Amino acid sequence: SLDLLPTFVSLADGDMASAYRPLDGINLMPLLLGENNEQPAHQTLYWRMIQRGAAIRKGNWKLVRLGHRPPELYHLGDDTSELHNLAGKHPDLVEDMMNELYEWEFTTADNPLWFGGTRWMRGSRDNYDREYILVQPE
């Protein structure tokens, strides 16, 4: 979602450099138009979730850390539905990605304003613990 603003500004012939403070997002139009297929939009993606939860994606590897359970590691090239946790098979990769995730977190604000209220947090935590059927279409 961070890439939407720069993309929309570009579509409106705006200039992100002069109109707004620096943002992490990039203009996705060259990628969407097939003008830049060699380089992925981002080398590494980070995001935060409720109750000290966060995730990092590097290439096809995605590590998810939720505050109330051990980290989970998925290879999205083989498992797009994130059904097979590979953390136990790749402890060195888990450690490296956790360290990189922690380093990124130190560069961000403590918590976004929407991470508040025990009722909201409890309900959101329960959503992470539910069983979902996640199968990608063929």
Residue pairs with C-beta under 8 A, 6 or more apart in sequence:
2 23
2 24
2 25
3 25
3 26
3 27
3 28
3 41
4 25
5 16
5 20
5 23
5 25
6 16
6 23
6 25
6 26
6 27
6 28
7 25
7 27
7 28
7 29
9 15
9 16
9 19
9 20
9 27
10 16
10 27
10 29
11 29
16 23
16 27
26 41
26 42
28 41
30 36
31 37
31 41
43 58
44 56
44 57
44 58
44 100
45 56
45 57
46 54
46 55
46 56
46 101
46 104
47 54
47 55
48 54
48 105
48 108
48 112
48 115
49 55
49 66
49 128
50 67
50 115
50 121
50 124
50 125
50 128
51 66
51 67
51 68
51 121
51 124
51 125
52 65
52 66
52 67
53 64
53 65
53 66
53 67
53 128
54 65
54 101
54 105
55 62
55 63
55 64
55 65
55 101
56 62
56 63
56 97
56 100
56 101
56 104
57 63
57 76
58 97
58 100
60 75
60 76
60 77
60 78
61 73
61 74
61 75
61 76
61 93
61 97
62 73
62 74
62 75
62 76
62 82
63 71
63 72
63 73
63 74
63 87
63 93
63 94
63 97
63 98
63 101
64 71
64 72
64 73
64 74
64 82
65 71
65 72
65 98
65 101
66 72
66 128
68 125
70 87
71 87
71 94
71 98
72 82
72 85
72 87
73 85
73 86
73 87
73 90
73 93
73 94
73 97
74 82
74 84
74 85
74 86
75 86
76 82
78 84
80 136
81 134
81 135
81 136
82 134
83 134
87 94
115 121
